[in-house]
Amino acid sequence: MKIVLTTYLILFTFFLFCSGQSLDGKPRVEADPYVKEFLSQLDADDPEEVESALGTVSTLGYLGQVNRQKVEKRLVDLLEAPSTKVRIASAYALNAMDGPLERALQVLIEVAVKPPTILARRGGKRVSADSDATSAIWNLGIFRERAAICVPTLIKLLRSEDIGVHIASIDALGRIGNAASVAVPALARDLLDTQAFGDDGSGDCPSAHAAEALGLIGPTAFPILEEALRHPEPSIRARAANAMSTVLEKEMSTILEKESWSVSVAATLLLPSLNDSDANVRAAAAKALGNLPQSADKLIEPLSQLLSDSQPLVRIEAASALGKLGTLANTVTPKLVPLLFDKSFHNYAEGPLSCFRDTRSVCDAAYRALLSIQPDADQVVPGLVSAFEQGRVLTDQSILMLWEYKRESHAAKEPLERFLTIKNPVLEEGTETKEGEYEEDSNLAACGLAMLDPHNPKIRPILEPTLLKGIFIVNRLDHLALIQLVTEGVEFDEEFRLRVLEDAEKFVVPAFWVCLLRWEPDNQRAAKAVVSALGELLLRGELLLHSEAERALRDLAHHKQVQQILLDTARDPTALKLTRERASEILRFAKAVSGEQ
């Protein structure tokens, strides 16, 4: 949550900066003083202060070639600093600035191969008290293919007594990618060694890291992964299938060029794993098969059977895989719609697939899959209405899906209205509810009705307190409902507007800024915040997880205040080059979505 909120705050500050204003409204200063201050920090006597300053150097690349040359020269000098941490940080900064790397790579290797100071033993390996070596190796991975010359050294480091160095070397080889293909045999030994470092089936062991690295290296790892799919240990089979998924996702064009690794062969290898006795293997195989749309006719039926699997993890990955197959999976829509009400979740921080995602829910996976499959309204809406009539516990995803078909969803109006008044809706047999769940159902029903019947007098009393109570939760469905109500001309009292203004200024909630600009067309601060939200929309492709919010923002891209800010920024010679380009890109984006030339 903090990451999401910080992202919006950074973008808001970024666009205020590009419009020539600081957060307190004062004109911003030129770039040179920032560089001078930075260089003065590099001359500090305190090594810790220098290390802190180096972390921001990547931003200086946009401040002009002359300034950049000054900074690069200073960083190259710091590669010979007495402090190991300063040398590592200087190498990292030079890479971030696309600076000269030959000496930087040498410095990182010198630190990486330094004999570790051993602290303790753990699972047959030793753990070092010194993190400099692992930090240096981690940075080599950040260099990616530009660190290819270091691959032989990293392969030797796989035999290190220090488990931190061992795992860091595996990860670095994976990040280097195809250029590290010669490391495949060495990584295969780590993948298949379940005794190393007390492998307990989780992601914190050499085997798990080796699987991820092999997937990132690419098709040359396929023969090893095929062997691992037949390993007696379930965690190895799961990791192999997951690594295959990574290869298929990143390297499909390369695989198609190899006769021995055609799409049909990959599908044949992975299909039996859908029936594996271990849930992690079934899930990983489903995830991998989602990258083979060329074999969709063979995959849709076995993947659809996993939608009723007893394990949430498997249902999530099966739904996601079907979503990747897109419109080809249209026939499974009737099985996906009921999963929009399935709140079961899986914590990806646990188990063999722990390196890859955080917590995800079945209903979210089903929603995203249906968005990709794009079924017709008559395939989705009747199932939703039927579930509402049965009193199924509502979810954000079930209401969001209803919004996708709002023109065809009027039949849902009556059953949703019952959620506003009935305290105990009929629940499916065996369903347990938590305190406050009925209140949540009422709120979600109000959000759905905001789209179907925005002038319904029962909606506002439910949504208003919720909107102001849950302010820290960005991307809320309530915010979409508010945008809809304001767009449809629903009146809100002055007290509510003032609270929205106050909270929008404190917490930078994009939906509130959109509404404020609707209410007050001359509100400059709201216009600047909308510019920030447009920038985020452009970067991510989706701002509030729904097309209704995107449409509202696109409409506001033509607002006179927003247009003026964008034009001023695009023409400002003192603004950062990247900022001017982003402003121009948003203007082109606004014209494109409106059909202008």
C-alpha positions in Angstrom: 0.0 0.0 0.0 2.8 2.4 0.9 4.5 1.7 -2.5 1.3 2.6 -4.4 0.8 5.8 -2.4 4.4 6.8 -2.8 4.2 6.2 -6.5 1.4 8.7 -6.9 3.2 11.2 -4.6 6.3 11.0 -6.7 4.4 11.5 -9.9 2.5 14.4 -8.5 5.8 16.1 -7.3 7.3 15.2 -10.7 4.6 17.1 -12.7 4.7 20.1 -10.3 8.4 20.2 -10.9 8.0 20.1 -14.6 5.4 23.0 -14.6 8.0 25.2 -12.9 6.7 25.0 -9.4 7.8 23.4 -6.2 5.4 21.9 -3.7 5.2 25.1 -1.8 4.4 27.1 -5.0 7.8 28.8 -5.3 9.6 28.8 -8.7 12.1 25.9 -8.8 15.8 26.5 -9.2 17.9 25.4 -12.1 19.5 22.0 -12.3 23.1 23.1 -11.8 22.8 23.8 -8.0 21.5 20.3 -7.5 24.6 18.9 -9.2 26.9 21.1 -7.2 25.3 20.0 -4.0 25.6 16.4 -5.1 29.3 16.8 -5.9 29.9 18.4 -2.6 28.4 15.4 -0.9 30.8 13.2 -2.8 33.7 15.1 -1.3 32.3 14.6 2.3 34.6 13.0 4.8 31.9 10.6 6.1 31.9 7.4 3.9 28.3 6.7 4.9 27.2 10.1 3.6 29.0 9.5 0.3 27.3 6.1 0.0 23.9 7.7 0.5 24.6 10.4 -2.1 25.6 7.8 -4.7 22.2 6.2 -4.5 20.6 9.2 -6.3 23.2 9.5 -9.1 21.1 7.8 -11.8 18.8 10.8 -11.9 21.7 13.1 -12.9 21.9 11.6 -16.4 19.0 13.9 -17.4 20.6 17.1 -16.3 22.9 17.8 -19.2 26.0 16.2 -20.7 28.5 18.7 -19.1 27.1 18.0 -15.6 27.1 14.3 -16.4 30.7 14.2 -17.4 31.7 15.9 -14.1 29.8 13.4 -12.1 31.2 10.4 -14.1 34.7 11.6 -13.6 34.2 11.8 -9.8 32.6 8.3 -9.7 35.5 6.8 -11.7 37.9 8.3 -9.1 35.7 6.8 -6.3 36.2 3.3 -7.7 39.6 3.4 -5.9 38.2 4.7 -2.6 39.3 3.1 0.6 35.7 2.1 1.5 34.5 -1.1 -0.1 30.9 0.1 0.1 31.8 3.3 -1.7 33.6 1.4 -4.5 30.5 -0.9 -5.0 28.1 2.1 -4.9 30.3 3.9 -7.5 30.2 0.9 -9.8 26.4 0.7 -9.5 26.0 4.4 -10.2 28.2 4.3 -13.3 26.1 1.4 -14.7 22.9 3.3 -13.9 24.2 6.3 -15.9 25.5 4.1 -18.7 29.0 5.2 -17.9 32.4 3.5 -18.5 32.2 0.0 -17.0 35.5 -1.8 -17.6 37.1 -0.7 -14.3 33.7 -0.9 -12.5 33.4 -4.6 -13.4 37.0 -5.3 -12.2 36.2 -3.7 -8.9 33.1 -5.8 -8.3 34.9 -9.0 -9.2 37.8 -8.1 -6.8 35.3 -7.7 -4.0 33.3 -10.8 -4.9 36.2 -13.2 -4.8 37.6 -11.9 -1.5 37.6 -14.7 1.0 34.6 -14.3 3.3 34.5 -13.8 7.0 32.6 -16.9 8.2 30.0 -16.3 10.9 28.1 -19.6 11.3 27.1 -22.8 9.6 23.6 -23.3 8.2 22.3 -26.4 6.4 25.7 -27.7 5.5 26.8 -24.3 4.2 28.4 -21.3 5.9 26.9 -17.9 6.3 29.3 -14.9 6.1 29.3 -11.9 8.4 30.4 -9.7 5.5 27.8 -8.7 3.0 30.2 -6.8 0.6 30.8 -9.9 -1.6 27.2 -10.7 -2.0 26.5 -7.0 -2.7 29.1 -6.9 -5.4 27.8 -10.0 -7.0 24.2 -8.7 -6.9 25.5 -5.6 -8.7 27.0 -7.7 -11.4 23.6 -9.1 -12.1 22.2 -5.6 -12.4 24.7 -5.0 -15.2 23.0 -7.9 -17.1 24.5 -8.8 -20.4 27.2 -6.1 -20.0 28.6 -8.4 -17.2 29.0 -11.4 -19.6 32.8 -11.2 -19.2 32.3 -12.1 -15.5 30.4 -15.4 -16.2 33.4 -17.7 -15.7 34.1 -16.1 -12.3 30.5 -16.4 -11.2 30.5 -20.1 -12.1 33.5 -20.6 -9.9 31.7 -18.8 -7.1 28.9 -21.3 -7.2 31.3 -23.5 -5.2 31.7 -20.9 -2.5 31.4 -22.0 1.1 29.4 -18.9 1.8 25.7 -19.6 1.0 25.1 -15.9 0.4 27.8 -15.8 -2.2 26.5 -19.0 -3.7 22.9 -17.8 -4.1 23.9 -14.3 -5.2 26.1 -15.9 -8.0 23.1 -18.0 -9.2 20.9 -14.9 -9.3 23.5 -12.9 -11.1 23.9 -15.6 -13.8 20.2 -15.6 -14.3 20.0 -11.8 -14.8 22.9 -11.9 -17.3 20.6 -14.1 -19.3 21.5 -15.8 -22.6 25.1 -14.6 -22.3 25.4 -17.0 -19.4 24.4 -20.1 -21.3 27.7 -21.8 -20.5 26.6 -21.9 -16.8 23.6 -24.2 -17.5 25.4 -27.4 -16.4 26.6 -25.9 -13.2 23.1 -24.4 -12.5 21.6 -27.8 -13.2 23.6 -29.4 -10.4 22.1 -26.8 -8.0 18.6 -27.3 -9.3 18.7 -31.1 -8.8 20.4 -31.0 -5.4 17.7 -31.1 -2.8 20.1 -31.7 0.1 21.9 -28.4 -0.3 21.3 -25.8 2.4 18.5 -27.8 3.9 16.0 -27.5 1.1 12.6 -27.5 2.7 10.6 -27.0 -0.5 10.6 -23.2 -0.1 12.1 -20.6 -2.3 15.1 -19.8 0.0 17.6 -22.4 -1.3 20.0 -22.8 -4.2 17.6 -25.2 -6.0 14.8 -22.6 -6.2 17.2 -19.8 -7.3 18.8 -22.1 -9.9 15.4 -22.9 -11.4 14.6 -19.2 -11.8 18.1 -18.5 -13.3 17.7 -21.3 -15.8 14.4 -19.9 -16.9 16.0 -16.4 -17.4 18.9 -17.9 -19.4 16.6 -19.2 -22.0 16.0 -22.1 -24.4 19.5 -23.7 -23.9 18.2 -24.8 -20.4 15.2 -26.7 -21.9 16.9 -30.2 -21.9 17.8 -29.8 -18.2 14.3 -28.7 -17.3 12.8 -31.6 -19.2 14.8 -34.0 -17.1 13.8 -32.1 -13.9 10.1 -32.5 -14.8 10.5 -36.2 -14.1 12.4 -35.8 -10.8 10.9 -37.7 -7.9 10.9 -34.6 -5.7 7.7 -32.5 -6.2 9.5 -29.2 -5.4 12.0 -29.9 -8.2 9.2 -30.7 -10.7 7.4 -27.5 -9.8 10.5 -25.4 -10.2 11.2 -26.9 -13.5 7.7 -26.2 -14.8 7.9 -22.7 -13.6 11.3 -22.2 -15.2 9.8 -23.5 -18.5 7.1 -20.9 -18.1 9.7 -18.2 -17.9 11.5 -19.5 -21.0 8.3 -19.8 -23.0 7.2 -16.3 -22.0 10.5 -14.6 -22.9 11.9 -16.6 -25.7 9.0 -18.0 -27.8 10.4 -16.6 -31.1 13.7 -18.3 -30.5 12.1 -21.6 -29.5 10.0 -21.6 -32.7 13.2 -21.5 -34.7 14.5 -24.7 -33.2 13.1 -27.8 -34.7 13.7 -29.9 -31.6 11.8 -27.4 -29.4 8.6 -26.7 -31.2 5.4 -25.5 -29.5 3.8 -28.9 -29.8 6.8 -30.6 -28.1 6.6 -28.1 -25.2 2.9 -28.7 -24.8 3.5 -32.5 -24.9 6.1 -32.2 -22.1 4.0 -30.1 -19.8 0.4 -31.5 -20.3 1.0 -34.6 -18.1 2.1 -32.3 -15.2 -1.5 -30.9 -15.1 -2.4 -34.2 -13.4 0.5 -34.3 -11.0 -0.2 -35.3 -7.4 1.4 -32.1 -6.2 -0.6 -28.8 -6.4 2.5 -26.7 -7.0 3.4 -28.8 -10.0 -0.1 -28.6 -11.4 -0.1 -24.8 -10.9 3.4 -24.3 -12.5 2.5 -26.4 -15.5 -0.7 -24.5 -16.0 1.2 -21.2 -15.8 3.7 -22.5 -18.4 1.0 -23.8 -20.8 -0.7 -20.4 -20.9 2.3 -19.2 -23.0 1.4 -21.6 -25.8 -1.7 -20.1 -27.7 -0.6 -22.0 -30.8 -1.7 -25.2 -29.0 -4.8 -23.8 -27.5 -7.1 -26.5 -29.0 -5.2 -29.1 -26.9 -4.9 -27.0 -23.8 -8.3 -25.4 -23.1 -10.1 -28.5 -21.9 -7.4 -29.8 -19.5 -6.9 -26.3 -18.2 -10.6 -25.7 -17.7 -10.8 -28.9 -15.5 -8.3 -27.3 -13.1 -10.8 -24.4 -12.4 -12.5 -26.8 -10.0 -9.3 -28.0 -8.4 -9.3 -28.2 -4.6 -6.3 -25.9 -4.2 -6.7 -22.1 -4.7 -3.2 -21.9 -6.2 -4.1 -24.2 -9.0 -7.4 -22.4 -9.7 -5.6 -19.1 -9.9 -2.9 -20.3 -12.3 -5.4 -22.2 -14.5 -7.6 -19.1 -14.8 -4.6 -16.9 -15.6 -3.4 -19.4 -18.2 -6.8 -19.4 -19.9 -6.7 -15.6 -19.8 -3.3 -15.7 -21.7 -4.9 -17.8 -24.4 -7.3 -14.8 -25.0 -10.4 -15.1 -27.1 -9.4 -18.7 -28.0 -10.6 -19.7 -24.5 -14.1 -18.2 -25.0 -15.8 -21.5 -24.4 -14.7 -21.6 -20.7 -16.5 -18.4 -19.8 -19.4 -20.3 -18.0 -16.8 -21.9 -15.7 -14.9 -18.6 -15.0 -17.9 -16.5 -14.1 -18.7 -18.3 -10.8 -15.0 -17.9 -9.8 -15.6 -14.1 -9.7 -17.2 -14.8 -6.3 -14.4 -17.1 -5.0 -12.4 -15.1 -2.4 -9.9 -17.9 -1.8 -6.3 -16.7 -2.1 -2.8 -18.1 -2.2 0.3 -16.5 -0.6 3.1 -16.7 -3.1 5.6 -15.9 -0.4 5.4 -19.6 0.5 6.3 -22.8 -1.3 8.4 -23.6 -4.4 7.0 -20.7 -6.4 7.7 -18.1 -3.7 10.1 -16.0 -5.8 7.5 -14.8 -8.2 4.4 -13.1 -6.8 2.7 -11.9 -3.7 -0.8 -12.9 -2.5 -3.4 -13.3 -5.2 -7.1 -14.3 -5.1 -9.1 -16.7 -7.3 -11.7 -14.0 -8.0 -9.0 -11.5 -9.2 -7.5 -14.2 -11.5 -10.9 -15.0 -13.0 -11.7 -11.3 -13.5 -8.4 -10.6 -15.4 -8.9 -13.8 -17.4 -12.4 -12.7 -18.5 -11.0 -9.2 -19.5 -8.5 -11.0 -21.8 -11.0 -13.5 -23.2 -13.6 -10.7 -24.0 -16.8 -12.9 -24.0 -20.1 -11.5 -25.1 -22.5 -10.0 -22.6 -24.9 -13.0 -22.9 -22.1 -15.3 -21.7 -21.4 -13.3 -18.6 -24.3 -11.2 -17.4 -26.9 -14.0 -16.8 -24.4 -15.8 -14.6 -23.7 -12.7 -12.6 -27.4 -11.9 -12.2 -28.1 -15.5 -11.1 -25.4 -15.3 -8.5 -26.7 -12.0 -7.2 -30.2 -13.5 -6.9 -28.8 -16.4 -5.0 -27.3 -14.0 -2.5 -23.7 -15.0 -3.2 -21.2 -12.9 -1.1 -20.2 -10.0 -3.4 -16.6 -9.3 -4.5 -15.0 -6.2 -6.1 -14.4 -8.4 -9.2 -18.0 -9.4 -9.6 -19.1 -5.7 -9.6 -16.2 -4.6 -11.9 -17.2 -7.3 -14.4 -20.8 -6.0 -14.3 -19.4 -2.6 -15.1 -17.8 -4.0 -18.3 -21.3 -4.8 -19.5 -23.3 -1.9 -18.1 -25.5 -1.5 -21.1 -26.7 -5.1 -20.9 -26.8 -5.4 -17.1 -30.1 -3.8 -16.1 -31.4 -7.2 -15.0 -28.9 -6.9 -12.1 -30.5 -3.8 -10.7 -33.2 -5.5 -8.7 -31.1 -8.2 -7.0 -28.4 -5.6 -6.1 -31.0 -3.3 -4.5 -31.9 -6.2 -2.2 -28.3 -6.1 -0.8 -28.9 -2.5 0.3 -31.8 -3.4 2.5 -31.5 -7.1 3.5 -29.1 -7.5 6.4 -28.7 -11.2 6.0 -28.6 -12.2 2.3 -29.0 -15.9 1.6 -25.5 -17.3 1.5 -24.4 -20.5 -0.3 -24.3 -23.5 1.9 -21.2 -23.8 4.0 -20.1 -20.2 3.6 -18.7 -18.5 6.6 -18.9 -14.8 7.0 -16.9 -12.3 9.1 -18.2 -9.5 11.1 -18.9 -6.6 8.8 -19.3 -8.7 5.6 -22.9 -7.7 5.1 -21.9 -4.1 5.3 -19.3 -4.8 2.6 -22.0 -6.4 0.5 -24.1 -3.3 0.9 -21.3 -1.1 -0.2 -20.4 -3.2 -3.2 -24.0 -3.3 -4.3 -24.1 0.5 -4.0 -21.1 0.7 -6.3 -22.8 -1.5 -8.8 -25.9 0.6 -8.7 -23.9 3.7 -9.2 -23.4 2.5 -12.8 -26.9 1.1 -13.3 -29.0 3.7 -11.5 -26.7 6.6 -10.4 -29.7 8.8 -9.2 -30.9 6.1 -6.8 -31.3 8.0 -3.5 -30.2 5.0 -1.5 -26.7 5.0 -2.9 -25.2 8.2 -1.5 -25.8 7.6 2.2 -23.9 4.3 1.8 -21.0 5.5 -0.3 -20.2 8.9 1.3 -19.0 7.6 4.7 -17.1 4.7 3.1 -15.3 7.0 0.7 -14.0 9.3 3.5 -13.3 6.4 5.9 -11.1 4.3 3.5 -9.0 7.1 2.1 -5.7 5.2 2.4 -6.9 2.5 0.0 -6.0 3.7 -3.6 -7.8 2.0 -6.5 -10.9 1.4 -4.5 -14.1 0.5 -6.3 -15.8 3.2 -4.3 -13.6 5.8 -6.1 -14.9 4.5 -9.5 -18.4 4.8 -8.2 -17.8 8.4 -7.1 -16.4 9.3 -10.6 -19.5 7.7 -12.1 -21.9 9.6 -9.9 -20.1 13.0 -10.4 -20.0 12.4 -14.2 -23.7 11.7 -14.2 -24.4 15.0 -12.4 -25.4 13.6 -9.0 -25.3 16.5 -6.4 -23.1 16.3 -3.3 -23.4 18.8 -0.4 -20.7 21.4 0.3 -19.4 19.6 3.4 -18.7 16.4 1.4 -16.9 18.4 -1.3 -14.7 20.1 1.3 -13.8 16.8 2.8 -12.9 15.4 -0.6 -10.7 18.5 -1.3 -9.0 18.1 2.1 -8.3 14.4 1.7 -7.3 14.7 -1.9 -4.7 17.3 -1.0 -3.3 15.1 1.8 -3.3 11.8 0.1 -3.2 12.4 -3.6 -6.2 10.2 -4.5 -6.6 10.4 -8.3 -10.3 9.8 -8.3 -10.9 12.7 -5.9 -8.9 15.1 -8.1 -10.9 14.0 -11.1 -14.1 14.8 -9.3 -12.8 18.1 -8.0 -12.0 19.2 -11.6 -15.5 18.3 -12.6 -16.9 20.4 -9.7 -14.4 23.3 -10.0 -13.1 23.6 -13.6 -10.7 26.4 -12.7 -9.1 24.5 -9.8 -5.3 24.6 -10.7 -4.2 22.1 -8.1 -6.7 19.6 -9.3 -5.6 20.1 -12.9 -2.0 19.5 -11.9 -3.0 16.3 -10.1 -4.9 15.1 -13.1 -1.8 15.7 -15.2 0.1 13.5 -12.8 -2.7 10.8 -13.0 -2.5 10.9 -16.8 1.2 10.3 -16.6 0.7 7.3 -14.4 -2.0 6.0 -16.8 0.4 6.3 -19.7 3.1 4.5 -17.8 1.0 1.6 -16.5 -1.7 1.3 -19.1 -4.3 1.1 -16.3 -4.7 3.6 -13.4 -7.7 2.5 -11.4 -8.1 -1.0 -12.6 -11.1 -0.2 -14.8 -11.9 1.4 -18.1 -14.4 3.8 -16.6 -11.6 5.7 -14.7 -9.4 5.7 -17.8 -12.2 7.2 -19.9 -12.8 9.9 -17.3 -9.1 10.8 -17.3 -8.9 10.7 -21.1 -11.8 13.1 -21.2 -10.1 15.4 -18.8 -6.9 15.4 -21.0 -8.9 18.0 -23.1 -9.7 20.1 -20.1 -8.4 23.7 -20.7 -6.4 23.8 -17.5 -4.9 20.4 -18.1 -4.1 21.2 -21.7 -2.4 24.5 -20.7 -0.2 22.7 -18.1 0.9 20.1 -20.6 1.6 22.7 -23.3 3.6 24.9 -20.9 5.6 21.9 -19.8 6.3 20.6 -23.3 7.6 24.1 -24.3 9.6 24.8 -21.1 13.3 24.9 -22.1 14.3 24.7 -18.4 12.4 21.5 -17.7 14.0 18.1 -17.8 14.1 16.6 -21.3 12.3 13.5 -20.1 9.6 15.7 -18.6 9.1 17.7 -21.8 8.9 14.4 -23.8 6.3 12.9 -21.3 4.1 16.0 -21.5 4.2 15.9 -25.3 3.4 12.2 -25.2 0.3 12.8 -23.0 -0.9 15.4 -25.5 -0.5 13.0 -28.4 -2.3 10.3 -26.3 -5.2 12.6 -25.7 -5.5 13.4 -29.4 -5.3 9.7 -30.3 -8.1 8.6 -28.0 -10.4 11.4 -29.2 -9.7 10.6 -32.9 -8.0 14.0 -33.5 -5.0 14.2 -35.9 
